[in-house]
Amino acid sequence: MKYRHLFFDLDHTLWDFDRNSAESLAELFETFRLTEVGIASAEEFSRHFIAINRKLWADYDKNLIAHSYIREHRFPMVYRSLGIDEATVQHDLNAEYLRLLPRKPHLLESARELLDHLQGRYTLHIITNGFAEIQAVKMDSAEIAHYFTNVITSENANAKKPDPLVFEYALQAAGASISESLMIGDNYEADILGAKGVGMDTVFYNPSGTLVADPPTYDIQHWRELMAIL
């Protein structure tokens, strides 16, 4: 068996961020009566939020902004993108969003089947750029924490993907060599190029079939493809 240690990203790879986020935003929309400030629907609110949040996290991965910037600015940016005066929204939506979101349990299709397939055959770990306390609640809510030996966050590594330091930290924490390790994630820059930078083999979880210039070791669109490999 070539690999012994499998390192997974969490959001958008195993944990269904978009579905869990949309459910949380729909609750915010109803609770805080956002139709009254001019937002037409929960779907429109969610669509604007997901686009802005994704861009902010990409900027965070590139060291352009801090974690605190995401928390402080994303909802005001959503209001502005919807043409809403942010001063008319009197509630701290971000705090409530961060309370609701990690308690959502949904995983991506076949993710639990994949983890069941791998458990006991490999040692599984998480490497995430997400907030440590939030990621822990997500894993508990989705009932997947027991699958993983180590959960490496940017906070305990003092670095974040794609920085080589976070992968080196993760390998050391796992007691794993590069040759027996495989990085699995959906973010081409952070997960794939980051892991390739330290010489790790990679699995690009790529449901949309995005074409990339520097190919990973494996490029898959469904977890069944990975179960056939491992």
C-alpha positions in Angstrom: 0.0 0.0 0.0 1.6 3.2 -1.2 -0.2 5.7 1.1 -0.6 5.5 4.9 -1.7 9.0 5.7 -4.6 10.9 4.0 -4.9 14.6 4.6 -8.4 16.1 3.8 -9.5 19.7 3.4 -12.9 20.2 5.2 -15.1 22.9 3.7 -16.3 22.2 0.2 -14.5 18.9 0.2 -16.3 16.8 2.9 -18.6 19.3 4.7 -21.2 20.8 2.3 -20.5 24.5 3.0 -22.9 25.9 0.3 -25.9 23.9 1.5 -25.1 24.5 5.2 -24.6 28.1 4.6 -27.8 28.5 2.5 -29.8 26.9 5.3 -28.2 29.3 7.9 -28.8 32.4 5.7 -32.4 31.4 5.2 -32.9 31.3 8.9 -31.3 34.7 9.3 -33.5 36.0 6.5 -36.6 34.9 8.3 -35.5 35.8 11.9 -34.4 39.3 11.1 -37.1 40.0 8.5 -34.7 41.1 5.8 -37.5 41.6 3.4 -38.2 44.8 5.4 -34.8 46.3 4.5 -35.4 45.5 0.8 -33.8 42.0 0.2 -36.2 40.2 -2.1 -35.6 36.6 -1.1 -33.5 34.2 1.0 -32.1 32.8 -2.3 -30.9 36.1 -3.5 -29.4 36.9 -0.1 -27.6 33.5 -0.1 -26.4 33.9 -3.7 -24.7 37.3 -3.0 -23.3 36.1 0.3 -21.7 32.9 -1.2 -20.0 34.9 -4.0 -18.6 37.6 -1.6 -17.6 35.1 1.1 -15.8 32.9 -1.5 -13.9 36.0 -2.8 -12.9 37.0 0.8 -11.6 33.6 1.7 -9.6 33.5 -1.6 -8.1 36.9 -0.5 -7.4 35.4 3.0 -5.6 32.4 1.4 -3.4 34.9 -0.5 -2.6 36.8 2.7 -4.3 39.9 1.4 -6.7 40.2 4.4 -7.0 38.8 8.0 -9.6 36.5 9.5 -11.1 39.4 11.4 -11.7 41.3 8.1 -13.9 38.5 6.8 -16.0 38.5 9.9 -16.3 42.3 10.1 -16.9 43.1 6.4 -18.7 40.3 4.6 -22.3 41.1 5.6 -21.9 44.9 4.9 -20.5 43.9 1.5 -23.5 41.7 0.9 -25.9 44.6 1.8 -24.0 47.0 -0.6 -24.1 44.4 -3.4 -27.9 44.2 -2.9 -28.2 48.0 -2.9 -29.2 48.0 0.8 -28.0 50.8 3.2 -26.1 48.8 5.8 -27.2 51.3 8.5 -30.7 50.0 8.2 -29.7 46.6 9.4 -29.6 46.8 13.1 -28.6 43.3 14.0 -25.2 41.5 14.2 -25.9 39.0 11.5 -22.3 37.7 11.5 -22.4 36.5 15.1 -25.7 34.7 14.5 -24.4 33.2 11.3 -21.4 31.9 13.1 -23.7 30.4 15.7 -25.9 28.7 13.2 -23.5 27.6 10.5 -21.3 25.1 12.2 -24.3 23.3 13.7 -25.4 22.2 10.3 -24.7 18.5 9.6 -24.7 18.2 5.8 -21.8 16.5 4.0 -21.2 16.4 0.3 -22.6 13.4 -1.6 -20.9 10.1 -0.8 -18.5 11.8 1.7 -19.5 9.6 4.6 -19.4 6.5 2.4 -15.9 7.5 1.5 -14.8 8.0 5.1 -16.3 4.6 6.0 -14.4 3.0 3.1 -11.1 4.5 4.3 -11.4 4.2 8.0 -9.1 1.5 9.4 -7.2 1.2 6.2 -5.5 4.6 6.4 -4.8 7.2 9.1 -7.0 10.2 8.3 -6.3 13.9 9.1 -7.8 17.3 8.3 -5.9 20.4 7.2 -8.1 23.5 7.2 -7.7 27.3 6.9 -11.0 27.7 8.8 -11.4 29.0 12.3 -10.4 26.3 14.8 -13.4 26.6 17.1 -15.8 26.7 14.2 -14.3 23.7 12.4 -14.5 21.6 15.6 -18.2 22.2 15.9 -18.8 21.5 12.2 -17.1 18.1 12.6 -19.1 17.2 15.7 -22.4 18.3 14.1 -21.7 16.2 11.0 -20.5 13.3 13.3 -17.2 12.9 11.5 -14.7 13.9 14.2 -14.0 10.3 15.1 -12.6 9.5 11.7 -9.6 11.9 12.1 -6.4 11.5 14.1 -5.2 15.1 13.7 -7.0 18.3 12.8 -4.5 20.9 11.6 -5.7 24.5 11.5 -3.9 27.6 10.3 -4.0 28.8 14.0 -2.1 25.8 15.4 0.3 25.7 12.4 0.9 29.4 12.4 0.6 29.2 8.7 -2.2 28.5 6.2 -2.5 26.6 2.9 -0.8 27.0 0.4 2.1 27.9 2.6 4.6 24.9 2.8 4.8 25.4 6.5 1.3 24.2 7.2 1.9 21.0 5.3 5.3 20.4 7.0 3.6 21.0 10.3 0.8 18.5 9.4 3.3 15.9 8.4 5.3 16.3 11.6 2.1 16.2 13.7 1.0 13.0 12.0 4.5 11.4 12.1 4.1 10.9 8.3 6.6 11.0 5.5 5.9 12.8 2.3 6.1 9.6 0.2 3.3 7.9 2.2 1.0 10.9 2.3 -1.8 12.1 0.1 -3.5 15.5 0.2 -7.2 15.7 -0.9 -9.1 18.9 -1.5 -11.3 21.0 -3.7 -9.2 24.2 -3.7 -6.6 24.0 -6.5 -4.3 26.8 -5.2 -4.5 26.1 -1.5 -4.8 22.3 -1.4 -3.2 21.0 -4.6 -0.5 23.5 -5.4 0.3 23.9 -1.7 0.8 20.2 -1.2 2.7 19.8 -4.5 5.0 22.5 -3.2 6.3 20.1 -0.5 6.3 17.1 -2.8 3.1 15.4 -1.7 0.8 13.5 -4.0 -2.6 15.1 -4.5 -6.2 14.4 -5.2 -8.1 17.4 -6.7 -11.8 16.9 -5.8 -13.1 18.7 -8.9 -16.8 18.2 -9.4 -17.1 20.9 -12.0 -14.2 19.5 -14.1 -12.1 22.6 -14.0 -9.0 22.4 -16.3 -5.7 23.2 -14.6 -2.3 23.9 -15.9 -0.3 21.9 -13.4 -2.2 18.6 -13.0 -2.6 16.8 -9.6 -1.7 13.2 -9.1 -5.4 12.3 -9.4 -8.3 14.5 -10.7 -11.7 13.3 -9.7 -15.3 14.5 -10.0 -17.0 12.1 -7.5 -15.8 10.3 -4.4 -16.6 6.9 -6.0 -13.5 7.6 -8.2 -11.3 7.9 -5.1 -12.8 4.7 -3.6 -11.7 2.9 -6.7 -8.1 4.2 -6.3 -7.7 3.7 -2.6 
